[in-house]
Amino acid sequence: MPVFRTRILSVACCALLAGTVGVNAHAAAPAASPAASQGAIAANPFYKASTLPFEAPDFGKIRNADFQPAIEEGMKLQRAEIDKIANNPAAPTFENTIVAMEKTGAMLNRVMAVFGLLAGADTNDTLQKIQEVEAPKLAAHQDAIFLNPKLFARIQKLYDQRASLKLDPESAHLLEYDYQQFVHNGARLSDADKARLKHYNEQLSTLSAQFQNKLLAAAKAGALVVGSKAGLAGLSPGEIDAAAQDAKARKLTDKWVIPLQNTTQQPALGSLDNRNVRHELFQHSWDRAEKGDANDTRATIEEMAYLRAQKAKLLGFPDFAAWKLEDQMAKTPSAVMNFLDALVPPAVARAETEGKDRQQMIDTDQKAAGKPDFKLAAWDWDYYGEQVRKAKYDFDGAQVKPYFELNNVLENGVFYAANQLYGLTFKERKDIPVWEPDVRVFEVSDSNGKPLALFYCDYFKRDNKSGGAWMSNLVTQSKLLGEKPVIYNVANFTKPAPGQPALLSFDDVITMFHEFGHALNGMFADQEYPSLSGTVPQRDFVEFPSQFNEHWALYPTVFAHYAKNYKTGEPMPKELVDKLKNSQLFNKGYDMTELISAALLDMSWHTISPGAPKVTNVDAFEAKALKDNHVDLSYVPPRYRSTYFLHIWGNGYSAGYYAYLWTQMLADDAFGWFQEHGGPTRANGDRFRQMVLSRGNTEDLGKMYADWRGRAPNIDAMKKDRGLEPESK
């Protein structure tokens, strides 16, 4: 799940250029004119650092009207700061150039951190309009930094002298990082090409904002309205109540609503008995952004793919993926494709075997009911998969939900694991304002009792919240700026009806552990410079800490601490625990194939040659890409279809979705080290924290991993843990 954060050289606007979309609860407030008076600016809550603990934003004071003037003023202030550095008559030094850049953009960072959060987690029409208006301006602002010839000349001179500057390792890495980022973003282009690049970036930022807003609306409109309670047969009473509440919120009488999650498959498909209702729900998901209406995203992504290819050509690369991967662990599209190609045959083979099991279940059921046979379809997969799971493992996913009450999982599972590994303690703070009543805030203390971070969690789905789950910072750790991390996790769990407990599936539990792994990566940041702090920019590394943290969800000592019945407090019976564990390799062929398919779709869109004709039929392009890559199984659709692939068109994962698979390799290999060294002990946790989680972007990531692990990662543990080896008989 994505992790988003601001970085000084991205001038904190990446949340708007390529990241989350969102909105504030204060929807009634109109947007203010950017030409606000100095008095109004000084009264703006973003003008100065917050006085709340950890400089946490004061959501009790922030209104929609504050954002646009703060963004405009923030850009103005940073431009002045950058111009002062670029035009400094003194010879460039590390202090007056590189460190000085790190100190710029304070106001812009503050406002964009909050805007990125609300744009993704709590959006409204006003904020969406601001987003579309400001996105091209922010793109231009970022370009004005990266493409400033005087500024780059100073960086270039320092880079050329780097061997004689006698910098400490973090400072030396920052200099190299800044230089590489400027070059990567066009600093060496001619003036004419810089002008073209600025145009491309402005267009792409506008299109990305439009895509996000269209998709959010399409997902809301795509919710399935069921007119009869009988059509919900198979859902639990709590799920039916939640569907009734969703209908009530939409002012629908005697109806039930199943909202869409931002994935192809929907959770209810595993339970709905009525095949026609399942088919309808699947189609609502599959076609959500292809209705030929104002929310149709096809023309938007066609244009984005074309412009990205032209941008890559301008920057001297054969395609956009080659440009995007230059500073990632994988380095090249061929390395990514070789990695994915190696996974396709075992994943597809396993998925085909799983499909045969489901078809056999269908045939048996239809024959017993005296009904005609039908061929397994995508909307049947989860439903009959649950039946196969019950038959093969005597396990029903609904059986475990009473043992996974949300607050208990959080405090006695997620937090407990962090305490055992790293000595962290958590105290809820109800005195700190939040953006929605359901949001909770915790002060995190280190093992020595000293305050470490502030942590927010926003777990329940809302119509104005982007799909999926993610982490980001409201304040990024920096010794230079004297700032400690303020971090949030967002998810889309089903909100229970009033008075009912929030019971999670085990997949939801994994999501909580996953996103908190990102949070730990941000909390443990221990850098001088904000640009290098916390969660690193490399997509094929940043998911490693989060996927690694998933492993503790089923670890015996952790699991036993939180997997307790919400009514009785009794632990999950050993028989049920064993069934849950034994079922974990179930459906892995499907899981891997849908992920691989999405990753290959991403690479197909971003390896389009700049000289190729512009794509004018998204569906045909998508079908060909899946077929050419041998992942065109009708009953295993990609996890994300092109038209609702938020990761690659809106959340900064373009040519990067493979990272979820790449980092699975790292995570499974890393967990093997813990297994070899005694599990979740404080000594093991502290070593991992010191050598990996706290290091930020301060050194080569491959070297960082090898130094901790004792060797480079290998794929063996992943193949075993992800079901890519034949099941033992």
Legacy VTK file of the C-alpha trace (Angstrom):
# vtk DataFile Version 3.0
C-alpha trace
ASCII
DATASET POLYDATA
POINTS 729 float
0.000 0.000 0.000
1.315 3.348 -0.923
3.455 5.521 1.313
3.454 9.230 0.599
5.625 11.931 2.039
7.013 15.317 1.272
10.644 15.990 0.435
12.312 19.322 0.282
13.371 19.011 -3.339
9.902 17.930 -4.285
8.869 21.110 -2.525
6.237 19.178 -0.661
3.950 19.306 -3.642
4.315 15.679 -4.649
1.105 14.957 -2.746
-0.681 17.078 -5.278
1.404 16.397 -8.352
1.537 12.651 -8.054
0.047 11.654 -4.755
-3.135 11.570 -2.847
-6.354 13.428 -3.521
-8.506 14.511 -0.703
-10.788 16.674 1.251
-11.672 18.371 4.472
-14.669 18.120 6.741
-15.117 21.874 6.566
-16.775 21.756 3.176
-18.912 24.812 3.662
-16.026 27.259 3.666
-15.364 28.870 0.259
-11.889 28.966 -1.235
-10.136 32.251 -0.621
-8.557 34.311 -3.321
-4.850 33.643 -3.728
-4.338 37.361 -3.669
-4.918 37.560 0.050
-3.671 40.471 2.126
-0.569 40.170 4.251
-2.775 40.446 7.301
-4.839 37.498 6.134
-1.688 35.518 5.391
-0.274 36.202 8.839
-3.537 34.930 10.343
-3.406 31.771 8.226
-2.811 28.655 10.422
-0.061 27.509 8.026
1.937 30.740 8.241
3.810 29.624 11.341
4.602 26.260 12.851
1.808 24.852 15.002
2.076 25.268 18.763
0.538 21.840 19.364
2.739 18.941 20.542
5.166 17.805 17.835
4.017 20.796 15.744
0.965 18.736 14.778
-1.471 20.626 12.537
-4.360 22.200 14.404
-7.294 20.702 12.525
-9.654 22.635 14.771
-8.499 25.873 13.118
-7.847 24.773 9.521
-10.544 25.606 6.957
-10.819 25.087 3.219
-10.310 28.798 2.703
-6.818 28.545 4.222
-5.308 26.237 1.644
-5.103 28.209 -1.581
-3.585 31.390 -0.121
-1.167 29.286 1.949
-0.076 27.300 -1.104
0.397 30.484 -3.133
2.250 32.275 -0.334
4.319 29.157 0.375
5.484 29.027 -3.230
6.240 32.752 -3.194
8.333 32.448 -0.033
10.263 29.446 -1.288
10.955 31.116 -4.641
12.492 34.036 -2.762
14.563 31.665 -0.615
15.782 29.750 -3.662
16.592 32.942 -5.580
18.646 34.175 -2.644
20.683 30.944 -2.695
21.079 30.935 -6.472
22.144 34.589 -6.605
24.464 34.496 -3.606
27.669 36.318 -4.692
29.742 34.182 -2.319
31.354 31.045 -3.670
29.171 27.970 -3.172
29.711 25.992 -0.007
27.834 23.035 1.373
26.316 25.305 4.037
25.268 28.226 1.856
23.839 26.049 -0.920
22.892 22.489 0.048
22.002 23.114 3.698
20.318 26.374 2.745
18.056 24.494 0.301
17.071 22.098 3.075
15.759 25.043 5.082
13.532 26.414 2.329
9.817 25.860 1.821
8.712 25.572 5.440
5.269 27.074 4.873
4.717 25.170 1.645
5.676 21.917 3.322
3.259 22.555 6.182
0.280 23.267 3.962
0.981 20.545 1.410
1.392 17.885 4.085
-2.118 18.647 5.363
-3.586 19.147 1.904
-2.186 15.788 0.757
-3.799 14.103 3.737
-7.211 15.698 3.349
-7.183 15.355 -0.429
-6.858 11.606 -0.015
-8.724 10.904 3.176
-11.510 13.463 3.443
-12.125 15.326 0.167
-14.797 17.721 -0.973
-15.652 19.751 -4.072
-13.795 22.828 -2.884
-10.549 21.028 -2.219
-10.767 19.144 -5.504
-11.123 22.447 -7.338
-8.118 23.840 -5.490
-6.195 20.739 -6.419
-6.867 21.094 -10.125
-6.060 24.831 -10.071
-2.869 24.551 -8.041
-1.433 21.329 -9.504
0.044 22.964 -12.644
1.311 25.905 -10.577
3.054 23.525 -8.198
4.548 21.639 -11.124
5.881 24.904 -12.470
7.197 25.790 -9.030
9.062 22.505 -8.794
10.483 23.007 -12.277
11.618 26.511 -11.329
13.860 24.898 -8.716
15.169 21.935 -10.690
15.664 23.965 -13.867
17.280 27.045 -12.259
20.642 27.319 -14.061
22.342 29.433 -11.380
21.256 27.066 -8.622
22.390 24.004 -10.549
25.744 25.634 -11.341
26.401 25.953 -7.612
25.392 22.333 -7.000
27.513 21.202 -9.961
30.576 23.001 -8.610
30.169 21.405 -5.178
29.603 18.008 -6.756
32.776 18.317 -8.804
34.692 19.250 -5.616
33.015 16.613 -3.425
36.156 14.576 -2.819
37.897 17.543 -1.203
34.979 18.823 0.886
35.548 16.373 3.751
31.829 15.912 4.378
30.374 13.449 6.853
28.681 10.435 5.178
25.122 11.799 5.380
26.148 15.205 4.031
28.142 13.597 1.230
25.131 11.472 0.311
22.842 14.525 0.312
25.136 16.337 -2.108
25.171 13.376 -4.470
21.426 12.927 -4.106
20.675 16.577 -4.881
22.959 16.533 -7.908
21.386 13.352 -9.264
17.852 14.672 -8.678
18.579 17.880 -10.562
20.102 16.015 -13.505
17.285 13.456 -13.471
14.731 16.259 -13.637
16.264 18.106 -16.558
18.844 20.527 -15.164
21.188 19.859 -18.095
18.623 20.560 -20.821
18.804 23.524 -23.162
16.568 26.499 -22.461
14.200 25.448 -25.257
13.962 21.888 -23.948
13.461 23.152 -20.398
10.470 25.138 -21.644
9.048 21.997 -23.269
9.650 19.985 -20.100
7.832 22.582 -18.011
4.885 22.336 -20.374
4.801 18.530 -20.103
5.010 18.621 -16.317
2.203 21.159 -16.009
-0.020 19.132 -18.307
0.742 15.877 -16.490
0.075 17.367 -13.071
-3.292 18.684 -14.234
-4.232 15.348 -15.789
-3.179 13.441 -12.671
-5.371 15.658 -10.491
-8.263 15.204 -12.918
-7.773 11.432 -12.939
-7.894 11.229 -9.162
-11.019 13.339 -8.905
-12.771 11.445 -11.699
-11.903 8.114 -10.120
-13.161 9.107 -6.700
-16.471 10.168 -8.227
-16.615 7.043 -10.403
-16.046 4.766 -7.418
-18.783 6.500 -5.442
-21.225 6.331 -8.348
-20.236 2.708 -9.011
-21.473 1.418 -5.660
-23.981 -1.401 -6.100
-27.503 -0.580 -4.941
-29.420 -3.731 -4.005
-33.182 -3.446 -3.908
-33.948 -6.596 -1.959
-32.477 -7.896 1.262
-32.713 -11.356 -0.271
-30.061 -10.286 -2.774
-27.609 -9.964 0.119
-27.967 -13.599 1.163
-24.619 -14.903 2.355
-23.455 -11.663 3.959
-23.207 -11.512 7.752
-25.783 -9.541 9.773
-23.114 -6.919 10.479
-22.316 -6.561 6.764
-26.008 -6.237 5.920
-26.409 -3.576 8.606
-23.422 -1.701 7.188
-24.976 -1.887 3.699
-28.202 -0.454 5.129
-26.245 2.369 6.786
-24.498 3.172 3.493
-27.890 3.370 1.779
-29.242 5.601 4.522
-26.249 7.922 4.177
-27.125 8.261 0.477
-30.767 8.937 1.372
-31.981 5.708 -0.255
-35.089 4.107 1.228
-35.509 0.315 1.491
-32.201 -0.193 -0.295
-28.806 -1.598 0.559
-25.525 -0.286 -0.807
-22.251 -2.156 -1.324
-19.557 0.506 -1.891
-16.566 -0.187 -4.120
-13.032 -0.624 -2.911
-10.237 0.457 -5.214
-9.441 -3.053 -6.411
-10.989 -5.204 -9.111
-12.312 -7.839 -6.742
-14.654 -6.731 -3.975
-14.786 -8.321 -0.482
-18.502 -9.175 -0.725
-17.896 -11.425 -3.739
-16.696 -14.167 -1.420
-20.015 -14.280 0.447
-22.878 -13.328 -1.885
-24.927 -16.441 -2.718
-26.753 -14.940 -5.707
-24.583 -15.293 -8.826
-26.405 -12.511 -10.643
-25.717 -10.099 -7.771
-22.060 -11.174 -7.759
-21.835 -10.567 -11.502
-23.451 -7.161 -11.125
-21.071 -6.152 -8.316
-18.047 -7.277 -10.331
-19.169 -5.323 -13.395
-19.777 -2.232 -11.307
-16.160 -2.561 -10.172
-14.724 -3.471 -13.595
-16.498 -0.710 -15.527
-16.543 2.006 -12.851
-14.473 4.457 -14.896
-15.662 3.418 -18.372
-19.221 4.752 -18.453
-18.684 7.326 -21.188
-19.623 10.044 -18.699
-17.749 12.877 -16.992
-15.983 10.357 -14.746
-14.620 8.210 -17.596
-10.824 8.122 -17.214
-9.817 6.558 -20.552
-9.025 9.753 -22.461
-7.113 11.040 -19.425
-4.782 8.070 -19.204
-4.279 7.934 -22.971
-3.003 11.502 -22.821
-0.892 10.855 -19.713
0.789 7.824 -21.276
1.570 9.824 -24.418
2.953 12.826 -22.543
5.064 10.658 -20.257
6.655 9.010 -23.295
7.411 12.430 -24.813
8.878 13.622 -21.524
11.167 10.585 -21.432
12.356 11.290 -24.991
13.102 14.891 -24.077
15.178 13.736 -21.103
17.139 11.325 -23.284
15.494 8.005 -22.410
13.913 5.365 -24.681
10.713 5.318 -22.624
9.223 6.625 -19.406
10.043 3.480 -17.435
13.742 3.824 -18.263
13.694 7.391 -16.918
11.667 6.524 -13.826
13.783 3.504 -12.873
17.138 5.225 -13.214
17.342 6.003 -9.481
15.509 2.916 -8.190
16.998 -0.360 -6.925
16.034 -2.212 -10.119
17.702 0.501 -12.312
16.301 -0.668 -15.691
13.035 -1.891 -17.278
14.806 -5.054 -18.425
15.718 -5.898 -14.813
12.070 -5.449 -13.815
10.787 -7.518 -16.720
13.280 -10.316 -16.053
12.105 -10.370 -12.434
8.411 -10.450 -13.404
8.903 -12.943 -16.233
10.464 -15.378 -13.772
7.363 -15.163 -11.590
4.727 -15.547 -14.321
4.974 -19.300 -15.082
4.779 -20.621 -11.480
2.121 -18.069 -10.506
-0.100 -18.744 -13.521
0.357 -22.505 -13.189
-0.764 -22.371 -9.581
-3.699 -20.095 -10.474
-4.807 -22.550 -13.164
-4.698 -25.387 -10.627
-6.737 -23.283 -8.202
-9.199 -22.565 -11.018
-9.685 -26.277 -11.647
-10.499 -26.778 -7.959
-13.171 -24.104 -8.181
-14.603 -25.445 -11.426
-14.897 -28.869 -9.830
-16.746 -27.304 -6.887
-19.104 -25.527 -9.306
-19.770 -28.731 -11.241
-20.475 -30.663 -8.034
-22.813 -27.998 -6.649
-24.737 -27.551 -9.897
-25.175 -31.295 -10.357
-26.406 -31.717 -6.781
-28.921 -28.895 -7.307
-30.025 -30.269 -10.667
-28.957 -27.074 -12.409
-26.919 -26.604 -15.617
-23.144 -26.230 -15.436
-21.406 -22.907 -16.000
-17.811 -21.919 -16.514
-15.865 -20.286 -13.717
-15.809 -16.499 -14.082
-13.980 -13.761 -12.204
-17.065 -12.989 -10.079
-17.239 -16.643 -8.996
-13.641 -16.975 -7.891
-13.881 -15.778 -4.300
-17.279 -17.368 -3.648
-16.264 -20.836 -4.701
-12.821 -20.228 -3.315
-14.402 -19.951 0.126
-16.098 -23.281 -0.467
-12.849 -24.872 -1.602
-11.141 -23.383 1.458
-13.778 -24.923 3.708
-13.460 -28.287 2.000
-9.663 -28.300 1.759
-8.799 -26.652 5.046
-12.098 -26.820 6.928
-11.733 -23.061 7.258
-14.214 -20.222 6.781
-12.810 -16.681 6.856
-15.900 -15.486 8.717
-15.003 -17.785 11.625
-12.049 -15.660 12.652
-13.647 -12.203 12.509
-14.943 -12.275 16.117
-11.309 -12.595 17.194
-10.149 -9.523 15.280
-11.873 -6.520 16.816
-10.167 -3.442 15.399
-9.086 -1.661 18.584
-7.812 -4.877 20.097
-5.818 -5.711 16.968
-4.319 -2.220 17.017
-3.387 -2.012 20.678
-2.679 -5.640 21.551
-1.367 -6.715 18.179
0.229 -3.939 16.140
1.389 -1.870 19.122
2.368 -4.953 21.124
4.658 -6.216 18.366
6.307 -2.795 18.206
6.811 -2.919 21.964
8.361 -6.372 21.909
10.702 -5.566 19.036
11.591 -1.952 19.719
10.391 -1.098 23.239
7.818 1.458 22.039
4.852 2.477 24.188
1.661 4.252 23.093
-0.593 6.708 24.899
-3.818 7.912 23.326
-4.122 11.701 23.083
-7.731 12.936 22.992
-6.673 16.553 23.388
-5.230 16.878 19.880
-7.664 17.945 17.134
-8.365 15.540 14.250
-9.930 15.865 10.788
-12.721 13.322 11.387
-14.331 12.103 14.642
-13.270 8.494 13.955
-9.572 9.426 13.823
-7.460 8.454 16.854
-4.131 9.962 17.952
-1.363 8.289 19.952
1.816 9.711 21.404
4.624 7.228 20.838
7.437 6.987 23.389
10.795 5.336 22.821
12.217 2.572 24.999
13.876 5.218 27.195
10.516 6.887 27.839
11.269 9.939 25.682
8.658 11.156 23.176
9.412 9.764 19.737
6.490 10.552 17.422
2.808 11.297 17.067
0.668 8.708 15.282
-2.814 9.183 13.775
-5.003 6.367 12.437
-8.030 6.857 10.163
-9.352 3.394 9.404
-12.978 3.547 8.215
-14.188 3.925 4.637
-15.961 7.123 3.556
-17.356 8.102 0.186
-14.984 11.059 0.074
-11.916 8.951 0.859
-9.645 7.494 -1.817
-9.557 3.713 -1.930
-6.810 1.558 -0.468
-4.540 2.187 2.489
-1.515 4.383 2.935
0.906 6.138 5.271
2.498 9.560 5.191
3.970 12.315 7.340
2.382 15.516 8.576
5.786 16.486 9.979
9.028 14.878 8.789
11.848 14.179 11.246
14.929 16.383 10.913
17.705 17.242 13.373
18.532 20.297 11.273
15.007 21.663 11.676
14.483 20.284 15.181
11.410 18.300 14.122
10.066 14.951 15.288
7.837 12.802 13.059
4.056 13.160 12.939
2.698 10.209 11.002
-0.660 8.850 9.895
-2.126 5.603 8.595
-5.261 5.570 6.463
-7.360 2.528 5.522
-10.817 1.682 4.201
-12.269 -0.853 6.627
-16.037 -1.210 6.796
-17.486 0.970 9.538
-19.846 -1.017 11.740
-23.402 -0.001 12.457
-23.799 2.083 15.655
-23.228 -0.025 18.747
-21.585 -2.860 16.810
-17.905 -3.850 17.014
-15.559 -3.287 14.087
-14.619 -6.861 13.195
-11.824 -7.319 10.693
-10.989 -9.999 8.191
-7.503 -11.418 8.465
-6.638 -9.509 5.282
-7.618 -6.314 7.121
-5.366 -7.334 10.009
-2.484 -7.744 7.567
-3.223 -4.270 6.175
-2.963 -2.758 9.665
0.393 -4.403 10.283
1.545 -3.398 6.789
0.766 0.285 7.094
2.232 0.434 10.577
5.453 -0.964 9.125
5.605 2.195 7.011
4.844 4.217 10.143
7.750 2.622 12.018
10.048 3.450 9.116
8.997 7.091 9.496
9.060 7.134 13.309
12.579 5.745 13.504
14.012 8.345 11.128
17.217 9.733 12.571
18.531 12.099 9.908
20.023 15.545 9.924
18.394 16.526 6.656
14.669 16.337 5.812
15.324 15.328 2.202
16.951 12.088 3.382
14.678 11.411 6.342
12.391 8.467 6.924
10.653 6.615 4.146
12.963 6.572 1.144
11.898 7.654 -2.356
12.795 4.332 -3.978
9.522 2.512 -4.529
11.246 -0.846 -4.744
12.576 -0.419 -1.223
9.953 1.639 0.581
7.464 -1.250 0.699
10.042 -3.518 2.332
9.584 -2.339 5.968
5.796 -2.525 5.618
5.702 -5.991 4.070
8.243 -7.194 6.590
6.006 -6.011 9.446
3.156 -8.158 8.078
5.014 -11.253 9.234
4.372 -10.462 12.905
0.591 -10.733 12.473
0.760 -14.533 12.607
3.829 -14.896 14.780
2.723 -17.115 17.702
3.541 -14.799 20.637
2.065 -11.754 18.910
-0.983 -13.545 17.540
-1.852 -15.042 20.918
-1.748 -11.569 22.466
-4.460 -10.059 20.258
-6.518 -12.855 18.644
-9.222 -12.966 21.314
-12.987 -13.143 21.091
-14.440 -9.639 21.397
-17.316 -10.889 23.581
-15.609 -13.371 25.896
-11.952 -12.407 25.756
-11.115 -16.056 25.092
-8.164 -16.732 22.801
-8.756 -18.210 19.386
-8.963 -21.997 19.762
-5.839 -23.835 18.645
-7.828 -25.785 16.075
-8.994 -22.559 14.429
-5.506 -21.039 14.628
-4.093 -24.082 12.861
-6.761 -23.833 10.177
-5.972 -20.143 9.636
-2.248 -20.838 9.355
-2.734 -23.824 7.064
-4.940 -21.761 4.792
-2.396 -19.002 4.294
-1.000 -20.529 1.114
-4.528 -20.905 -0.173
-5.269 -18.757 -3.256
-1.640 -17.686 -3.607
-1.622 -18.441 -7.317
-4.475 -15.993 -7.768
-2.964 -13.407 -5.432
0.375 -13.465 -7.187
-1.102 -13.508 -10.690
-3.375 -10.501 -10.104
-0.395 -8.562 -8.682
1.923 -9.610 -11.512
-0.766 -8.730 -14.085
-1.113 -5.240 -12.630
2.675 -4.784 -12.573
2.930 -5.887 -16.202
0.111 -3.516 -17.189
2.029 -0.706 -15.514
5.220 -1.599 -17.380
3.320 -1.914 -20.689
1.936 1.605 -20.372
5.317 3.033 -19.461
7.486 1.266 -22.017
5.533 2.781 -24.920
8.075 4.214 -27.335
7.885 7.993 -27.814
7.658 7.330 -31.568
4.723 4.930 -31.280
1.200 6.083 -32.194
-0.819 7.445 -29.300
-3.010 4.780 -27.672
-6.627 5.443 -28.587
-8.284 2.278 -27.264
-7.443 1.600 -23.620
-9.316 -1.701 -23.443
-7.615 -3.117 -26.541
-4.197 -2.003 -25.298
-4.862 -3.604 -21.929
-6.073 -6.892 -23.411
-3.031 -7.130 -25.703
-0.626 -6.354 -22.862
-2.074 -9.130 -20.704
-2.039 -11.609 -23.595
1.499 -10.755 -24.702
2.730 -11.277 -21.154
0.859 -14.587 -20.743
-1.333 -13.444 -17.861
-4.665 -13.243 -19.703
-6.647 -15.637 -17.500
-10.321 -14.664 -17.757
-11.012 -15.644 -14.158
-7.922 -13.862 -12.755
-8.239 -10.203 -13.745
-5.468 -7.773 -12.792
-5.740 -6.330 -9.296
-6.213 -2.921 -10.892
-7.564 -2.254 -14.347
-5.895 0.572 -16.261
-8.851 2.918 -15.807
-8.802 2.747 -11.989
-5.095 2.124 -11.459
-4.661 4.942 -8.954
-1.123 3.887 -8.070
0.287 4.626 -11.520
-1.825 7.567 -12.688
-2.183 9.431 -9.398
-0.009 8.075 -6.589
3.515 8.141 -7.897
3.906 4.428 -8.675
4.219 4.803 -12.458
6.652 2.140 -13.686
6.850 1.178 -10.030
4.027 -1.196 -9.171
6.459 -4.106 -9.508
7.886 -2.788 -6.234
5.242 -4.670 -4.235
6.618 -7.927 -5.602
10.257 -6.859 -5.427
9.893 -5.927 -1.778
8.077 -9.160 -1.003
11.370 -10.796 -1.878
13.204 -8.490 0.548
10.589 -8.890 3.305
10.448 -12.678 3.190
14.220 -12.942 3.044
14.518 -10.539 5.998
12.006 -12.460 8.090
14.165 -15.515 7.506
16.988 -13.715 9.328
14.749 -13.146 12.345
13.705 -16.789 12.336
17.353 -17.792 12.264
18.180 -15.487 15.194
15.428 -16.095 17.731
12.421 -14.119 16.457
11.067 -10.782 17.770
13.599 -10.078 20.493
14.609 -6.579 21.533
18.168 -7.227 20.424
17.007 -8.282 16.955
14.557 -5.405 16.714
17.104 -2.823 17.812
19.634 -4.132 15.284
17.058 -3.942 12.472
16.057 -0.449 13.597
19.644 0.775 13.748
20.834 -0.749 10.467
17.698 -0.446 8.301
14.611 1.325 9.648
16.403 4.414 10.943
18.723 4.912 8.007
16.389 6.789 5.645
17.955 7.550 2.291
21.489 7.966 3.588
23.277 5.233 1.661
22.946 2.785 -1.190
19.948 0.624 -0.329
21.362 -2.608 -1.706
24.441 -2.143 0.450
22.293 -1.225 3.457
20.332 -4.455 3.140
23.403 -6.628 2.574
25.200 -5.087 5.568
22.279 -6.001 7.808
21.432 -9.407 6.281
25.014 -10.508 5.753
24.402 -11.102 2.052
22.366 -9.881 -0.881
18.678 -10.903 -0.895
17.552 -13.992 -2.737
14.168 -15.155 -3.959
14.026 -18.557 -2.218
12.031 -17.447 0.833
9.577 -15.540 -1.351
8.903 -18.549 -3.564
8.164 -20.628 -0.506
6.176 -18.026 1.461
4.136 -16.829 -1.535
3.177 -20.258 -2.773
5.335 -20.373 -5.891
6.649 -23.809 -5.086
4.536 -26.942 -5.558
2.457 -27.794 -2.503
3.740 -30.753 -0.549
1.512 -33.782 -0.804
LINES 1 730
729 0 1 2 3 4 5 6 7 8 9 10 11 12 13 14 15 16 17 18 19 20 21 22 23 24 25 26 27 28 29 30 31 32 33 34 35 36 37 38 39 40 41 42 43 44 45 46 47 48 49 50 51 52 53 54 55 56 57 58 59 60 61 62 63 64 65 66 67 68 69 70 71 72 73 74 75 76 77 78 79 80 81 82 83 84 85 86 87 88 89 90 91 92 93 94 95 96 97 98 99 100 101 102 103 104 105 106 107 108 109 110 111 112 113 114 115 116 117 118 119 120 121 122 123 124 125 126 127 128 129 130 131 132 133 134 135 136 137 138 139 140 141 142 143 144 145 146 147 148 149 150 151 152 153 154 155 156 157 158 159 160 161 162 163 164 165 166 167 168 169 170 171 172 173 174 175 176 177 178 179 180 181 182 183 184 185 186 187 188 189 190 191 192 193 194 195 196 197 198 199 200 201 202 203 204 205 206 207 208 209 210 211 212 213 214 215 216 217 218 219 220 221 222 223 224 225 226 227 228 229 230 231 232 233 234 235 236 237 238 239 240 241 242 243 244 245 246 247 248 249 250 251 252 253 254 255 256 257 258 259 260 261 262 263 264 265 266 267 268 269 270 271 272 273 274 275 276 277 278 279 280 281 282 283 284 285 286 287 288 289 290 291 292 293 294 295 296 297 298 299 300 301 302 303 304 305 306 307 308 309 310 311 312 313 314 315 316 317 318 319 320 321 322 323 324 325 326 327 328 329 330 331 332 333 334 335 336 337 338 339 340 341 342 343 344 345 346 347 348 349 350 351 352 353 354 355 356 357 358 359 360 361 362 363 364 365 366 367 368 369 370 371 372 373 374 375 376 377 378 379 380 381 382 383 384 385 386 387 388 389 390 391 392 393 394 395 396 397 398 399 400 401 402 403 404 405 406 407 408 409 410 411 412 413 414 415 416 417 418 419 420 421 422 423 424 425 426 427 428 429 430 431 432 433 434 435 436 437 438 439 440 441 442 443 444 445 446 447 448 449 450 451 452 453 454 455 456 457 458 459 460 461 462 463 464 465 466 467 468 469 470 471 472 473 474 475 476 477 478 479 480 481 482 483 484 485 486 487 488 489 490 491 492 493 494 495 496 497 498 499 500 501 502 503 504 505 506 507 508 509 510 511 512 513 514 515 516 517 518 519 520 521 522 523 524 525 526 527 528 529 530 531 532 533 534 535 536 537 538 539 540 541 542 543 544 545 546 547 548 549 550 551 552 553 554 555 556 557 558 559 560 561 562 563 564 565 566 567 568 569 570 571 572 573 574 575 576 577 578 579 580 581 582 583 584 585 586 587 588 589 590 591 592 593 594 595 596 597 598 599 600 601 602 603 604 605 606 607 608 609 610 611 612 613 614 615 616 617 618 619 620 621 622 623 624 625 626 627 628 629 630 631 632 633 634 635 636 637 638 639 640 641 642 643 644 645 646 647 648 649 650 651 652 653 654 655 656 657 658 659 660 661 662 663 664 665 666 667 668 669 670 671 672 673 674 675 676 677 678 679 680 681 682 683 684 685 686 687 688 689 690 691 692 693 694 695 696 697 698 699 700 701 702 703 704 705 706 707 708 709 710 711 712 713 714 715 716 717 718 719 720 721 722 723 724 725 726 727 728
